[in-house]
Structure formats: structure tokens, C-alpha cells
Amino acid sequence: MSLSHAESFHCPYCMTVNDIEIDVLNDIDQVQLVDCQICCQPIEVWVQDSQHGLLIEVKQEVE
């Protein structure tokens, strides 16, 4: 049984769809910093568990 789920989100810079693996035991309610798979810009990814499944919020990294 896998504890990770494949999800997708749009890059807030170039709007390209990116894929991410979410570990449901460790990634829920955590902010991760990932790079866009196309434009390489840093993205803050926040994963929440909602009544309808996983909710992924993304925004540009604020330096």
C-alpha cells in the first residue's frame, strides 16, 4: 500500500501543470518549497486535507 498520492497543480509563474507526490503522513499542513518543472521558479506548496480530498494551494515564493 502506497502512502503517497500523485497530484497536479499549476505554476503561479508560467501556469504550466506540475506533478507532485504527496506523502499523506508527513506533507499535510506543511509548506514545501518546490521548483517549477518548466520555468524553475520557486513555488510554495501547502497541502491540506479537506472533506473532499487533498487541497493544494500554491503561491510565488516571497523572498
ChimeraX commands (.cxc) that place a marker at each C-alpha (Angstrom):
marker #1 position 0.00,0.00,0.00 radius 0.5
marker #1 position 1.41,3.36,-1.02 radius 0.5
marker #1 position 1.29,6.27,1.41 radius 0.5
marker #1 position 1.82,8.85,-1.33 radius 0.5
marker #1 position -0.60,10.33,-3.81 radius 0.5
marker #1 position 0.20,11.86,-7.19 radius 0.5
marker #1 position -1.38,15.31,-7.57 radius 0.5
marker #1 position -1.06,18.19,-10.01 radius 0.5
marker #1 position -1.05,21.98,-9.69 radius 0.5
marker #1 position -0.50,25.00,-11.94 radius 0.5
marker #1 position 2.70,27.01,-11.59 radius 0.5
marker #1 position 1.86,30.54,-10.35 radius 0.5
marker #1 position 4.55,31.95,-12.68 radius 0.5
marker #1 position 4.06,30.23,-16.04 radius 0.5
marker #1 position 0.74,28.39,-15.43 radius 0.5
marker #1 position 2.22,25.06,-16.56 radius 0.5
marker #1 position 0.82,21.93,-14.90 radius 0.5
marker #1 position 3.32,20.40,-12.45 radius 0.5
marker #1 position 3.15,16.99,-10.79 radius 0.5
marker #1 position 3.89,16.36,-7.12 radius 0.5
marker #1 position 3.92,13.29,-4.89 radius 0.5
marker #1 position 2.21,13.93,-1.55 radius 0.5
marker #1 position 3.05,11.82,1.49 radius 0.5
marker #1 position -0.23,11.84,3.44 radius 0.5
marker #1 position 1.52,11.12,6.74 radius 0.5
marker #1 position 4.12,13.90,6.53 radius 0.5
marker #1 position 3.03,16.54,3.99 radius 0.5
marker #1 position -0.43,17.53,5.29 radius 0.5
marker #1 position -0.49,21.08,6.74 radius 0.5
marker #1 position 3.15,21.60,5.77 radius 0.5
marker #1 position 4.58,24.20,3.40 radius 0.5
marker #1 position 7.01,22.80,0.85 radius 0.5
marker #1 position 9.26,24.73,-1.49 radius 0.5
marker #1 position 9.46,23.15,-4.95 radius 0.5
marker #1 position 10.77,24.39,-8.29 radius 0.5
marker #1 position 8.53,24.52,-11.35 radius 0.5
marker #1 position 9.34,21.63,-13.68 radius 0.5
marker #1 position 9.34,24.02,-16.67 radius 0.5
marker #1 position 10.41,27.56,-15.65 radius 0.5
marker #1 position 12.39,26.53,-12.50 radius 0.5
marker #1 position 10.88,29.32,-10.37 radius 0.5
marker #1 position 10.44,28.55,-6.63 radius 0.5
marker #1 position 6.87,27.73,-5.58 radius 0.5
marker #1 position 5.44,27.45,-2.06 radius 0.5
marker #1 position 3.09,24.45,-1.93 radius 0.5
marker #1 position 0.71,23.97,1.01 radius 0.5
marker #1 position -1.27,20.72,1.25 radius 0.5
marker #1 position -4.42,20.48,3.36 radius 0.5
marker #1 position -6.79,17.60,3.99 radius 0.5
marker #1 position -10.37,18.67,3.30 radius 0.5
marker #1 position -13.71,16.87,3.31 radius 0.5
marker #1 position -13.40,16.46,-0.46 radius 0.5
marker #1 position -9.83,15.14,-0.54 radius 0.5
marker #1 position -6.48,16.88,-0.68 radius 0.5
marker #1 position -6.41,20.63,-1.29 radius 0.5
marker #1 position -3.24,22.07,-2.80 radius 0.5
marker #1 position -2.55,25.80,-2.53 radius 0.5
marker #1 position 0.39,27.33,-4.37 radius 0.5
marker #1 position 1.91,30.78,-4.47 radius 0.5
marker #1 position 5.07,32.50,-5.58 radius 0.5
marker #1 position 7.89,32.35,-3.07 radius 0.5
marker #1 position 8.28,35.61,-1.19 radius 0.5
marker #1 position 11.93,36.36,-0.60 radius 0.5
marker link #1:1,2 radius 0.2
marker link #1:2,3 radius 0.2
marker link #1:3,4 radius 0.2
marker link #1:4,5 radius 0.2
marker link #1:5,6 radius 0.2
marker link #1:6,7 radius 0.2
marker link #1:7,8 radius 0.2
marker link #1:8,9 radius 0.2
marker link #1:9,10 radius 0.2
marker link #1:10,11 radius 0.2
marker link #1:11,12 radius 0.2
marker link #1:12,13 radius 0.2
marker link #1:13,14 radius 0.2
marker link #1:14,15 radius 0.2
marker link #1:15,16 radius 0.2
marker link #1:16,17 radius 0.2
marker link #1:17,18 radius 0.2
marker link #1:18,19 radius 0.2
marker link #1:19,20 radius 0.2
marker link #1:20,21 radius 0.2
marker link #1:21,22 radius 0.2
marker link #1:22,23 radius 0.2
marker link #1:23,24 radius 0.2
marker link #1:24,25 radius 0.2
marker link #1:25,26 radius 0.2
marker link #1:26,27 radius 0.2
marker link #1:27,28 radius 0.2
marker link #1:28,29 radius 0.2
marker link #1:29,30 radius 0.2
marker link #1:30,31 radius 0.2
marker link #1:31,32 radius 0.2
marker link #1:32,33 radius 0.2
marker link #1:33,34 radius 0.2
marker link #1:34,35 radius 0.2
marker link #1:35,36 radius 0.2
marker link #1:36,37 radius 0.2
marker link #1:37,38 radius 0.2
marker link #1:38,39 radius 0.2
marker link #1:39,40 radius 0.2
marker link #1:40,41 radius 0.2
marker link #1:41,42 radius 0.2
marker link #1:42,43 radius 0.2
marker link #1:43,44 radius 0.2
marker link #1:44,45 radius 0.2
marker link #1:45,46 radius 0.2
marker link #1:46,47 radius 0.2
marker link #1:47,48 radius 0.2
marker link #1:48,49 radius 0.2
marker link #1:49,50 radius 0.2
marker link #1:50,51 radius 0.2
marker link #1:51,52 radius 0.2
marker link #1:52,53 radius 0.2
marker link #1:53,54 radius 0.2
marker link #1:54,55 radius 0.2
marker link #1:55,56 radius 0.2
marker link #1:56,57 radius 0.2
marker link #1:57,58 radius 0.2
marker link #1:58,59 radius 0.2
marker link #1:59,60 radius 0.2
marker link #1:60,61 radius 0.2
marker link #1:61,62 radius 0.2
marker link #1:62,63 radius 0.2
view
